[in-house]
Amino acid sequence: MFDLNYNAIKQEVEAEVCKEHGLHPEFVKTDEGFGIKACCDPFRIELVQKSEKMIEEETTRMLDQMMRDIFKE
């Protein structure tokens, strides 16, 4: 239906730093969506939850815009 722009999500995820290890994660785009490589599981789980929320917000914003565009005509 539509492709999400993962750049903003990637930048925000990769800007995070693990509190325990002081390392940055890596955001990887895949055919199925995306993956996050992190130094430890708790940090990766935190980032996955954060990115899922960001994707949900972006999807909602895109759908709202699509609906506005449909009813303009």
PDB file of N, CA, C and O in Angstrom:
ATOM      1  N   MET A   1       0.819  -1.184   0.000  1.00  0.00           N
ATOM      2  CA  MET A   1       0.000   0.000   0.000  1.00  0.00           C
ATOM      3  C   MET A   1       0.866   1.252   0.000  1.00  0.00           C
ATOM      4  O   MET A   1       0.727   2.099  -0.883  1.00  0.00           O
ATOM      5  N   PHE A   2       1.761   1.381   0.981  1.00  0.00           N
ATOM      6  CA  PHE A   2       2.685   2.500   1.001  1.00  0.00           C
ATOM      7  C   PHE A   2       3.942   2.095   1.748  1.00  0.00           C
ATOM      8  O   PHE A   2       3.922   1.194   2.587  1.00  0.00           O
ATOM      9  N   ASP A   3       5.029   2.771   1.432  1.00  0.00           N
ATOM     10  CA  ASP A   3       6.294   2.500   2.098  1.00  0.00           C
ATOM     11  C   ASP A   3       6.555   3.568   3.142  1.00  0.00           C
ATOM     12  O   ASP A   3       6.459   4.765   2.869  1.00  0.00           O
ATOM     13  N   LEU A   4       6.883   3.120   4.331  1.00  0.00           N
ATOM     14  CA  LEU A   4       7.256   4.071   5.376  1.00  0.00           C
ATOM     15  C   LEU A   4       8.665   4.568   5.108  1.00  0.00           C
ATOM     16  O   LEU A   4       9.507   3.840   4.583  1.00  0.00           O
ATOM     17  N   ASN A   5       8.905   5.804   5.473  1.00  0.00           N
ATOM     18  CA  ASN A   5      10.243   6.358   5.385  1.00  0.00           C
ATOM     19  C   ASN A   5      10.959   6.008   6.692  1.00  0.00           C
ATOM     20  O   ASN A   5      10.668   6.581   7.742  1.00  0.00           O
ATOM     21  N   TYR A   6      11.880   5.079   6.616  1.00  0.00           N
ATOM     22  CA  TYR A   6      12.563   4.599   7.812  1.00  0.00           C
ATOM     23  C   TYR A   6      13.735   5.488   8.228  1.00  0.00           C
ATOM     24  O   TYR A   6      14.349   5.236   9.265  1.00  0.00           O
ATOM     25  N   ASN A   7      14.063   6.524   7.444  1.00  0.00           N
ATOM     26  CA  ASN A   7      15.237   7.341   7.757  1.00  0.00           C
ATOM     27  C   ASN A   7      15.158   8.025   9.113  1.00  0.00           C
ATOM     28  O   ASN A   7      16.128   8.012   9.870  1.00  0.00           O
ATOM     29  N   ALA A   8      14.016   8.621   9.427  1.00  0.00           N
ATOM     30  CA  ALA A   8      13.868   9.313  10.712  1.00  0.00           C
ATOM     31  C   ALA A   8      13.960   8.316  11.870  1.00  0.00           C
ATOM     32  O   ALA A   8      14.573   8.601  12.898  1.00  0.00           O
ATOM     33  N   ILE A   9      13.350   7.159  11.691  1.00  0.00           N
ATOM     34  CA  ILE A   9      13.385   6.124  12.725  1.00  0.00           C
ATOM     35  C   ILE A   9      14.814   5.633  12.901  1.00  0.00           C
ATOM     36  O   ILE A   9      15.292   5.469  14.024  1.00  0.00           O
ATOM     37  N   LYS A  10      15.499   5.396  11.770  1.00  0.00           N
ATOM     38  CA  LYS A  10      16.886   4.938  11.816  1.00  0.00           C
ATOM     39  C   LYS A  10      17.767   5.939  12.563  1.00  0.00           C
ATOM     40  O   LYS A  10      18.560   5.551  13.421  1.00  0.00           O
ATOM     41  N   GLN A  11      17.628   7.217  12.239  1.00  0.00           N
ATOM     42  CA  GLN A  11      18.458   8.239  12.886  1.00  0.00           C
ATOM     43  C   GLN A  11      18.209   8.275  14.391  1.00  0.00           C
ATOM     44  O   GLN A  11      19.150   8.364  15.180  1.00  0.00           O
ATOM     45  N   GLU A  12      16.944   8.207  14.784  1.00  0.00           N
ATOM     46  CA  GLU A  12      16.634   8.276  16.213  1.00  0.00           C
ATOM     47  C   GLU A  12      17.125   7.027  16.949  1.00  0.00           C
ATOM     48  O   GLU A  12      17.665   7.129  18.051  1.00  0.00           O
ATOM     49  N   VAL A  13      16.941   5.857  16.348  1.00  0.00           N
ATOM     50  CA  VAL A  13      17.383   4.616  16.981  1.00  0.00           C
ATOM     51  C   VAL A  13      18.910   4.602  17.108  1.00  0.00           C
ATOM     52  O   VAL A  13      19.447   4.287  18.170  1.00  0.00           O
ATOM     53  N   GLU A  14      19.598   4.944  16.027  1.00  0.00           N
ATOM     54  CA  GLU A  14      21.059   4.885  16.051  1.00  0.00           C
ATOM     55  C   GLU A  14      21.682   5.984  16.918  1.00  0.00           C
ATOM     56  O   GLU A  14      22.869   5.910  17.236  1.00  0.00           O
ATOM     57  N   ALA A  15      20.914   6.990  17.303  1.00  0.00           N
ATOM     58  CA  ALA A  15      21.424   8.037  18.191  1.00  0.00           C
ATOM     59  C   ALA A  15      21.418   7.585  19.657  1.00  0.00           C
ATOM     60  O   ALA A  15      22.089   8.182  20.499  1.00  0.00           O
ATOM     61  N   GLU A  16      20.658   6.530  19.953  1.00  0.00           N
ATOM     62  CA  GLU A  16      20.590   6.022  21.325  1.00  0.00           C
ATOM     63  C   GLU A  16      21.929   5.396  21.736  1.00  0.00           C
ATOM     64  O   GLU A  16      22.706   4.944  20.895  1.00  0.00           O
ATOM     65  N   VAL A  17      22.176   5.383  23.040  1.00  0.00           N
ATOM     66  CA  VAL A  17      23.390   4.779  23.580  1.00  0.00           C
ATOM     67  C   VAL A  17      22.983   3.847  24.718  1.00  0.00           C
ATOM     68  O   VAL A  17      22.191   4.227  25.581  1.00  0.00           O
ATOM     69  N   CYS A  18      23.518   2.639  24.723  1.00  0.00           N
ATOM     70  CA  CYS A  18      23.246   1.679  25.783  1.00  0.00           C
ATOM     71  C   CYS A  18      23.785   2.228  27.105  1.00  0.00           C
ATOM     72  O   CYS A  18      24.953   2.605  27.202  1.00  0.00           O
ATOM     73  N   LYS A  19      22.923   2.268  28.114  1.00  0.00           N
ATOM     74  CA  LYS A  19      23.328   2.791  29.424  1.00  0.00           C
ATOM     75  C   LYS A  19      24.377   1.900  30.085  1.00  0.00           C
ATOM     76  O   LYS A  19      25.229   2.372  30.838  1.00  0.00           O
ATOM     77  N   GLU A  20      24.299   0.613  29.791  1.00  0.00           N
ATOM     78  CA  GLU A  20      25.216  -0.337  30.431  1.00  0.00           C
ATOM     79  C   GLU A  20      26.560  -0.427  29.709  1.00  0.00           C
ATOM     80  O   GLU A  20      27.607  -0.484  30.355  1.00  0.00           O
ATOM     81  N   HIS A  21      26.538  -0.439  28.378  1.00  0.00           N
ATOM     82  CA  HIS A  21      27.763  -0.683  27.613  1.00  0.00           C
ATOM     83  C   HIS A  21      28.310   0.537  26.876  1.00  0.00           C
ATOM     84  O   HIS A  21      29.455   0.517  26.426  1.00  0.00           O
ATOM     85  N   GLY A  22      27.512   1.597  26.745  1.00  0.00           N
ATOM     86  CA  GLY A  22      27.958   2.807  26.068  1.00  0.00           C
ATOM     87  C   GLY A  22      28.092   2.668  24.560  1.00  0.00           C
ATOM     88  O   GLY A  22      28.841   3.417  23.934  1.00  0.00           O
ATOM     89  N   LEU A  23      27.377   1.719  23.971  1.00  0.00           N
ATOM     90  CA  LEU A  23      27.472   1.472  22.529  1.00  0.00           C
ATOM     91  C   LEU A  23      26.193   1.893  21.809  1.00  0.00           C
ATOM     92  O   LEU A  23      25.108   1.889  22.391  1.00  0.00           O
ATOM     93  N   HIS A  24      26.336   2.257  20.532  1.00  0.00           N
ATOM     94  CA  HIS A  24      25.199   2.611  19.690  1.00  0.00           C
ATOM     95  C   HIS A  24      24.686   1.353  18.983  1.00  0.00           C
ATOM     96  O   HIS A  24      25.471   0.460  18.663  1.00  0.00           O
ATOM     97  N   PRO A  25      23.377   1.280  18.739  1.00  0.00           N
ATOM     98  CA  PRO A  25      22.817   0.160  17.972  1.00  0.00           C
ATOM     99  C   PRO A  25      22.958   0.413  16.471  1.00  0.00           C
ATOM    100  O   PRO A  25      23.358   1.492  16.034  1.00  0.00           O
ATOM    101  N   GLU A  26      22.617  -0.615  15.702  1.00  0.00           N
ATOM    102  CA  GLU A  26      22.599  -0.487  14.244  1.00  0.00           C
ATOM    103  C   GLU A  26      21.199  -0.838  13.761  1.00  0.00           C
ATOM    104  O   GLU A  26      20.660  -1.889  14.109  1.00  0.00           O
ATOM    105  N   PHE A  27      20.615   0.044  12.961  1.00  0.00           N
ATOM    106  CA  PHE A  27      19.285  -0.149  12.386  1.00  0.00           C
ATOM    107  C   PHE A  27      19.484  -0.743  10.999  1.00  0.00           C
ATOM    108  O   PHE A  27      20.198  -0.171  10.175  1.00  0.00           O
ATOM    109  N   VAL A  28      18.858  -1.887  10.736  1.00  0.00           N
ATOM    110  CA  VAL A  28      19.049  -2.586   9.469  1.00  0.00           C
ATOM    111  C   VAL A  28      17.703  -2.779   8.781  1.00  0.00           C
ATOM    112  O   VAL A  28      16.804  -3.410   9.337  1.00  0.00           O
ATOM    113  N   LYS A  29      17.562  -2.236   7.569  1.00  0.00           N
ATOM    114  CA  LYS A  29      16.344  -2.422   6.767  1.00  0.00           C
ATOM    115  C   LYS A  29      16.407  -3.803   6.123  1.00  0.00           C
ATOM    116  O   LYS A  29      17.431  -4.191   5.563  1.00  0.00           O
ATOM    117  N   THR A  30      15.295  -4.542   6.210  1.00  0.00           N
ATOM    118  CA  THR A  30      15.212  -5.873   5.615  1.00  0.00           C
ATOM    119  C   THR A  30      14.008  -5.919   4.672  1.00  0.00           C
ATOM    120  O   THR A  30      13.233  -4.966   4.598  1.00  0.00           O
ATOM    121  N   ASP A  31      13.860  -7.026   3.958  1.00  0.00           N
ATOM    122  CA  ASP A  31      12.707  -7.200   3.070  1.00  0.00           C
ATOM    123  C   ASP A  31      11.397  -7.222   3.859  1.00  0.00           C
ATOM    124  O   ASP A  31      10.359  -6.786   3.361  1.00  0.00           O
ATOM    125  N   GLU A  32      11.451  -7.730   5.088  1.00  0.00           N
ATOM    126  CA  GLU A  32      10.262  -7.838   5.919  1.00  0.00           C
ATOM    127  C   GLU A  32       9.978  -6.572   6.720  1.00  0.00           C
ATOM    128  O   GLU A  32       8.905  -6.452   7.312  1.00  0.00           O
ATOM    129  N   GLY A  33      10.901  -5.638   6.752  1.00  0.00           N
ATOM    130  CA  GLY A  33      10.725  -4.419   7.555  1.00  0.00           C
ATOM    131  C   GLY A  33      12.076  -3.893   8.003  1.00  0.00           C
ATOM    132  O   GLY A  33      12.785  -3.234   7.243  1.00  0.00           O
ATOM    133  N   PHE A  34      12.426  -4.195   9.262  1.00  0.00           N
ATOM    134  CA  PHE A  34      13.703  -3.742   9.788  1.00  0.00           C
ATOM    135  C   PHE A  34      14.143  -4.631  10.934  1.00  0.00           C
ATOM    136  O   PHE A  34      13.367  -5.423  11.467  1.00  0.00           O
ATOM    137  N   GLY A  35      15.405  -4.482  11.300  1.00  0.00           N
ATOM    138  CA  GLY A  35      15.966  -5.172  12.449  1.00  0.00           C
ATOM    139  C   GLY A  35      16.878  -4.208  13.190  1.00  0.00           C
ATOM    140  O   GLY A  35      17.341  -3.215  12.630  1.00  0.00           O
ATOM    141  N   ILE A  36      17.126  -4.511  14.438  1.00  0.00           N
ATOM    142  CA  ILE A  36      18.012  -3.685  15.241  1.00  0.00           C
ATOM    143  C   ILE A  36      19.065  -4.580  15.859  1.00  0.00           C
ATOM    144  O   ILE A  36      18.755  -5.545  16.558  1.00  0.00           O
ATOM    145  N   LYS A  37      20.321  -4.242  15.588  1.00  0.00           N
ATOM    146  CA  LYS A  37      21.439  -4.954  16.201  1.00  0.00           C
ATOM    147  C   LYS A  37      21.914  -4.120  17.380  1.00  0.00           C
ATOM    148  O   LYS A  37      22.245  -2.945  17.224  1.00  0.00           O
ATOM    149  N   ALA A  38      21.946  -4.724  18.551  1.00  0.00           N
ATOM    150  CA  ALA A  38      22.364  -4.005  19.754  1.00  0.00           C
ATOM    151  C   ALA A  38      23.311  -4.879  20.560  1.00  0.00           C
ATOM    152  O   ALA A  38      23.408  -6.086  20.337  1.00  0.00           O
ATOM    153  N   CYS A  39      24.002  -4.255  21.493  1.00  0.00           N
ATOM    154  CA  CYS A  39      25.018  -4.946  22.279  1.00  0.00           C
ATOM    155  C   CYS A  39      24.421  -5.933  23.283  1.00  0.00           C
ATOM    156  O   CYS A  39      25.094  -6.881  23.688  1.00  0.00           O
ATOM    157  N   CYS A  40      23.165  -5.722  23.689  1.00  0.00           N
ATOM    158  CA  CYS A  40      22.537  -6.622  24.655  1.00  0.00           C
ATOM    159  C   CYS A  40      21.028  -6.680  24.407  1.00  0.00           C
ATOM    160  O   CYS A  40      20.446  -5.775  23.808  1.00  0.00           O
ATOM    161  N   ASP A  41      20.415  -7.754  24.876  1.00  0.00           N
ATOM    162  CA  ASP A  41      18.984  -7.957  24.651  1.00  0.00           C
ATOM    163  C   ASP A  41      18.096  -6.898  25.307  1.00  0.00           C
ATOM    164  O   ASP A  41      17.159  -6.425  24.664  1.00  0.00           O
ATOM    165  N   PRO A  42      18.349  -6.509  26.553  1.00  0.00           N
ATOM    166  CA  PRO A  42      17.469  -5.478  27.146  1.00  0.00           C
ATOM    167  C   PRO A  42      17.460  -4.176  26.341  1.00  0.00           C
ATOM    168  O   PRO A  42      16.408  -3.558  26.180  1.00  0.00           O
ATOM    169  N   PHE A  43      18.607  -3.761  25.840  1.00  0.00           N
ATOM    170  CA  PHE A  43      18.718  -2.544  25.043  1.00  0.00           C
ATOM    171  C   PHE A  43      17.990  -2.721  23.707  1.00  0.00           C
ATOM    172  O   PHE A  43      17.284  -1.817  23.259  1.00  0.00           O
ATOM    173  N   ARG A  44      18.161  -3.879  23.075  1.00  0.00           N
ATOM    174  CA  ARG A  44      17.485  -4.155  21.803  1.00  0.00           C
ATOM    175  C   ARG A  44      15.974  -4.164  21.981  1.00  0.00           C
ATOM    176  O   ARG A  44      15.255  -3.611  21.150  1.00  0.00           O
ATOM    177  N   ILE A  45      15.484  -4.776  23.042  1.00  0.00           N
ATOM    178  CA  ILE A  45      14.042  -4.826  23.307  1.00  0.00           C
ATOM    179  C   ILE A  45      13.490  -3.419  23.517  1.00  0.00           C
ATOM    180  O   ILE A  45      12.419  -3.088  23.009  1.00  0.00           O
ATOM    181  N   GLU A  46      14.208  -2.603  24.256  1.00  0.00           N
ATOM    182  CA  GLU A  46      13.805  -1.207  24.478  1.00  0.00           C
ATOM    183  C   GLU A  46      13.703  -0.448  23.151  1.00  0.00           C
ATOM    184  O   GLU A  46      12.755   0.304  22.925  1.00  0.00           O
ATOM    185  N   LEU A  47      14.690  -0.658  22.282  1.00  0.00           N
ATOM    186  CA  LEU A  47      14.709   0.035  20.992  1.00  0.00           C
ATOM    187  C   LEU A  47      13.613  -0.467  20.059  1.00  0.00           C
ATOM    188  O   LEU A  47      13.025   0.317  19.315  1.00  0.00           O
ATOM    189  N   VAL A  48      13.338  -1.759  20.093  1.00  0.00           N
ATOM    190  CA  VAL A  48      12.264  -2.317  19.256  1.00  0.00           C
ATOM    191  C   VAL A  48      10.930  -1.718  19.678  1.00  0.00           C
ATOM    192  O   VAL A  48      10.122  -1.345  18.827  1.00  0.00           O
ATOM    193  N   GLN A  49      10.690  -1.623  20.981  1.00  0.00           N
ATOM    194  CA  GLN A  49       9.446  -1.029  21.469  1.00  0.00           C
ATOM    195  C   GLN A  49       9.340   0.436  21.051  1.00  0.00           C
ATOM    196  O   GLN A  49       8.278   0.889  20.624  1.00  0.00           O
ATOM    197  N   LYS A  50      10.429   1.162  21.173  1.00  0.00           N
ATOM    198  CA  LYS A  50      10.434   2.578  20.790  1.00  0.00           C
ATOM    199  C   LYS A  50      10.175   2.721  19.286  1.00  0.00           C
ATOM    200  O   LYS A  50       9.381   3.565  18.871  1.00  0.00           O
ATOM    201  N   SER A  51      10.839   1.907  18.479  1.00  0.00           N
ATOM    202  CA  SER A  51      10.671   2.013  17.027  1.00  0.00           C
ATOM    203  C   SER A  51       9.274   1.585  16.588  1.00  0.00           C
ATOM    204  O   SER A  51       8.730   2.148  15.637  1.00  0.00           O
ATOM    205  N   GLU A  52       8.680   0.594  17.266  1.00  0.00           N
ATOM    206  CA  GLU A  52       7.319   0.183  16.936  1.00  0.00           C
ATOM    207  C   GLU A  52       6.342   1.325  17.186  1.00  0.00           C
ATOM    208  O   GLU A  52       5.423   1.546  16.398  1.00  0.00           O
ATOM    209  N   LYS A  53       6.540   2.045  18.275  1.00  0.00           N
ATOM    210  CA  LYS A  53       5.686   3.194  18.580  1.00  0.00           C
ATOM    211  C   LYS A  53       5.860   4.288  17.518  1.00  0.00           C
ATOM    212  O   LYS A  53       4.882   4.902  17.092  1.00  0.00           O
ATOM    213  N   MET A  54       7.099   4.526  17.097  1.00  0.00           N
ATOM    214  CA  MET A  54       7.365   5.529  16.066  1.00  0.00           C
ATOM    215  C   MET A  54       6.713   5.129  14.741  1.00  0.00           C
ATOM    216  O   MET A  54       6.161   5.978  14.041  1.00  0.00           O
ATOM    217  N   ILE A  55       6.774   3.854  14.398  1.00  0.00           N
ATOM    218  CA  ILE A  55       6.164   3.366  13.157  1.00  0.00           C
ATOM    219  C   ILE A  55       4.646   3.511  13.224  1.00  0.00           C
ATOM    220  O   ILE A  55       4.009   3.897  12.244  1.00  0.00           O
ATOM    221  N   GLU A  56       4.078   3.202  14.375  1.00  0.00           N
ATOM    222  CA  GLU A  56       2.637   3.354  14.558  1.00  0.00           C
ATOM    223  C   GLU A  56       2.223   4.820  14.359  1.00  0.00           C
ATOM    224  O   GLU A  56       1.238   5.104  13.679  1.00  0.00           O
ATOM    225  N   GLU A  57       2.976   5.736  14.952  1.00  0.00           N
ATOM    226  CA  GLU A  57       2.669   7.161  14.816  1.00  0.00           C
ATOM    227  C   GLU A  57       2.820   7.625  13.365  1.00  0.00           C
ATOM    228  O   GLU A  57       1.992   8.389  12.871  1.00  0.00           O
ATOM    229  N   GLU A  58       3.861   7.171  12.690  1.00  0.00           N
ATOM    230  CA  GLU A  58       4.091   7.552  11.295  1.00  0.00           C
ATOM    231  C   GLU A  58       2.993   6.985  10.386  1.00  0.00           C
ATOM    232  O   GLU A  58       2.539   7.660   9.462  1.00  0.00           O
ATOM    233  N   THR A  59       2.574   5.755  10.649  1.00  0.00           N
ATOM    234  CA  THR A  59       1.506   5.131   9.867  1.00  0.00           C
ATOM    235  C   THR A  59       0.204   5.897  10.047  1.00  0.00           C
ATOM    236  O   THR A  59      -0.509   6.155   9.077  1.00  0.00           O
ATOM    237  N   THR A  60      -0.103   6.256  11.276  1.00  0.00           N
ATOM    238  CA  THR A  60      -1.310   7.034  11.556  1.00  0.00           C
ATOM    239  C   THR A  60      -1.266   8.374  10.840  1.00  0.00           C
ATOM    240  O   THR A  60      -2.262   8.801  10.255  1.00  0.00           O
ATOM    241  N   ARG A  61      -0.117   9.037  10.883  1.00  0.00           N
ATOM    242  CA  ARG A  61       0.036  10.329  10.210  1.00  0.00           C
ATOM    243  C   ARG A  61      -0.165  10.178   8.706  1.00  0.00           C
ATOM    244  O   ARG A  61      -0.842  10.996   8.082  1.00  0.00           O
ATOM    245  N   MET A  62       0.425   9.125   8.120  1.00  0.00           N
ATOM    246  CA  MET A  62       0.296   8.904   6.676  1.00  0.00           C
ATOM    247  C   MET A  62      -1.150   8.608   6.288  1.00  0.00           C
ATOM    248  O   MET A  62      -1.635   9.110   5.274  1.00  0.00           O
ATOM    249  N   LEU A  63      -1.839   7.798   7.088  1.00  0.00           N
ATOM    250  CA  LEU A  63      -3.238   7.474   6.798  1.00  0.00           C
ATOM    251  C   LEU A  63      -4.123   8.715   6.918  1.00  0.00           C
ATOM    252  O   LEU A  63      -5.023   8.920   6.102  1.00  0.00           O
ATOM    253  N   ASP A  64      -3.871   9.533   7.925  1.00  0.00           N
ATOM    254  CA  ASP A  64      -4.622  10.786   8.068  1.00  0.00           C
ATOM    255  C   ASP A  64      -4.438  11.664   6.835  1.00  0.00           C
ATOM    256  O   ASP A  64      -5.397  12.237   6.319  1.00  0.00           O
ATOM    257  N   GLN A  65      -3.201  11.760   6.374  1.00  0.00           N
ATOM    258  CA  GLN A  65      -2.914  12.582   5.192  1.00  0.00           C
ATOM    259  C   GLN A  65      -3.594  12.007   3.952  1.00  0.00           C
ATOM    260  O   GLN A  65      -4.137  12.750   3.134  1.00  0.00           O
ATOM    261  N   MET A  66      -3.563  10.688   3.819  1.00  0.00           N
ATOM    262  CA  MET A  66      -4.218  10.052   2.674  1.00  0.00           C
ATOM    263  C   MET A  66      -5.721  10.326   2.685  1.00  0.00           C
ATOM    264  O   MET A  66      -6.315  10.601   1.643  1.00  0.00           O
ATOM    265  N   MET A  67      -6.331  10.249   3.865  1.00  0.00           N
ATOM    266  CA  MET A  67      -7.771  10.499   3.970  1.00  0.00           C
ATOM    267  C   MET A  67      -8.085  11.954   3.622  1.00  0.00           C
ATOM    268  O   MET A  67      -9.068  12.227   2.934  1.00  0.00           O
ATOM    269  N   ARG A  68      -7.262  12.883   4.090  1.00  0.00           N
ATOM    270  CA  ARG A  68      -7.475  14.294   3.755  1.00  0.00           C
ATOM    271  C   ARG A  68      -7.386  14.495   2.246  1.00  0.00           C
ATOM    272  O   ARG A  68      -8.197  15.210   1.658  1.00  0.00           O
ATOM    273  N   ASP A  69      -6.384  13.854   1.619  1.00  0.00           N
ATOM    274  CA  ASP A  69      -6.202  13.990   0.178  1.00  0.00           C
ATOM    275  C   ASP A  69      -7.369  13.402  -0.599  1.00  0.00           C
ATOM    276  O   ASP A  69      -7.765  13.951  -1.627  1.00  0.00           O
ATOM    277  N   ILE A  70      -7.922  12.299  -0.127  1.00  0.00           N
ATOM    278  CA  ILE A  70      -9.054  11.663  -0.804  1.00  0.00           C
ATOM    279  C   ILE A  70     -10.269  12.571  -0.798  1.00  0.00           C
ATOM    280  O   ILE A  70     -10.967  12.698  -1.804  1.00  0.00           O
ATOM    281  N   PHE A  71     -10.518  13.204   0.346  1.00  0.00           N
ATOM    282  CA  PHE A  71     -11.731  14.020   0.465  1.00  0.00           C
ATOM    283  C   PHE A  71     -11.578  15.434  -0.048  1.00  0.00           C
ATOM    284  O   PHE A  71     -12.548  16.193  -0.061  1.00  0.00           O
ATOM    285  N   LYS A  72     -10.366  15.810  -0.476  1.00  0.00           N
ATOM    286  CA  LYS A  72     -10.158  17.117  -1.095  1.00  0.00           C
ATOM    287  C   LYS A  72     -10.835  17.180  -2.455  1.00  0.00           C
ATOM    288  O   LYS A  72     -11.361  18.219  -2.852  1.00  0.00           O
ATOM    289  N   GLU A  73     -10.817  16.068  -3.156  1.00  0.00           N
ATOM    290  CA  GLU A  73     -11.293  16.016  -4.542  1.00  0.00           C
ATOM    291  C   GLU A  73     -12.780  16.096  -4.647  1.00  0.00           C
ATOM    292  O   GLU A  73     -13.324  16.064  -5.751  1.00  0.00           O
TER     293      GLU A  73
END
